[in-house]
Structures are given as structure tokens and as C-alpha cells.
Amino acid sequence: MKNVLLSGAIALALAAGAGYWLSQSASPTAPAGTDLFGAANAQDASEVDTSTITEMTMGSEDASVTVIEYASFTCPHCANFHANQLKQLKADYIDTGKIRFIYRDVYFDRFGLWASMVARCGGEQRFFGIADMIYDQQKDWIGNGQDPVAITDRLRKIGKVAGLSEDQLEACLTDAQKAKTLVAWFQENAEADGVQSTPTLVINGETYSNMPYAELKGILDGLIDE
């Protein structure tokens, strides 16, 4: 489990560096860490308008129970949750209209941010399908985690397999303002819900750490029966 509450200055500096790094995909000699944590790029999260960020949701808007998952595309526990608990949750509760499910990004690092930008590049209707691909192939696209250029190339390949064009991916991955806004949005949500690690679940306003599906089912059934 990882601590995710980065300082506002560092987190937004990370986002500011996203456009730089992604624009260097043709240059394997780009210096690692260049401009990622420079104070000149720091910006307080409260200064960023996050109203443009779309919530990624599944299930009925009229459901009496809302489950929010906070997750990072670079978190192995999150990949496991999506391969197991979420699939069962979708079959038993989301597809049947019993709960509304909301997915919210958490950014431990620039790689998770870039993965999110690829998943969101497909819009609301394609987000969860692309997200599943990114989680399923997590070990492959992260690799040894040392080469940002290789990681972005692998994420681009996932996007192309999902049907995104090179132009779409380029526009999404080099959108520095969108990157800053996503990080500010993440910070707002994480601070509001007291998120310290991933995956974290917020069920009708109550925060829970990761748990086996049987335990999660018990909580949901108790709320639905009320």
C-alpha cells in the first residue's frame, strides 16, 4: 500500500512535466526527471478549475448505494481488485442497477497519470474497457519502470488496440493543462475522502480499505436492505 497524498506543489509540478516528457517520446535520451519537480512549475491545486473533469461511472444514477473506488493504474492491488472484486461487483450489483459505481484516479507517479490520460482519451463510453486493458497488461507496460519513453510507447499501443488513432493519443497525452487539472481533481477528492492508499472504497460516504469480495458484499447487502 502506498501513501498518495502528495503536496500540492509537487503533484502539480509532476503534471506540468507530463507534457514535456510525452513530447519527448521520439528521444530516448531525454533526461529522467527533467522539469518534473521544478518549483517553477508548481501551482496550488486550489487555483485550478476542476469542473471540466468527467466522473467515470457505471450503474444506475438512481441507486440508493454509491460505491467510489480510488485507484491507481500503477498499483498492483488495484489491478487485482479490477480482475476479481470489480468483476463480481459489476455482475451482482452494477449491471442489476443496485449500486452506482464511480472510479476516481489516484496518481502515485507520472506513469499512472499518463495511463489515466490514455483511458480517458476514449471518452466515457470507452473508459472502462480501456482501463481494463491497462490493468490487465499492467506488468507489461510498466516493465522495469525505468524508461518513461518505453512506458509511453506501450501505453500508446494499448490505446491503438482499443481503437484510438495516433492523432487522438497525441492530443490526449500532450495536453499539459488536462494533466494539471486531473492532478488537482485527484487532490481535491483524496483530501475530501481521507484517501491514504489504494484501492480505497467510499460506500455511501464511509471510507473502507481494500477487502475480500465476501466482506464487501455483506456491507452492500446491509445497505441495500435498509
C-alpha angles and dihedrals in degrees: 000000000000134000109243106182100107118178115266093245096049095043094051092044086055090054092046088057093054095081091050096050095044091050088057095060090118092053115070090181094066105132113254113248095013109164094344098117102020114139090224089069095046117117129175112250091227089066093060122089104227097177090101093067115102120222111232107224143169130192135030119333087211095057115126092223125059121193118194118193119200108200144156125220089223095053114103091202088056092051088052091048091053092048093050125009096033094052090053091043090053094051097044104035116005101049090041092055095243097121140022112229123205124189117205125186124236119195118212091162145353092273093062089048092053091048089053091050090054093048092048091047088078093058128231097308095053101032100095093045092053091042089055090053092050092050093044090053096037097123092047100051096039092048110165091339092234103104118062092185093055091047094052090047091054091047089051089053091053089050092051092049086052089056102262117140125233089248092052092049093046091051093048098044096047096047098115094177091054090050092053091047093050092052092048089049091050091051093050092051097042093050093046093052098035094242113180103159143012139290094030122167125207110196116188089332098314117114121225134177122231114299142173116276093248090059092046090049091053092054093048095046090051092053095044092051093053 
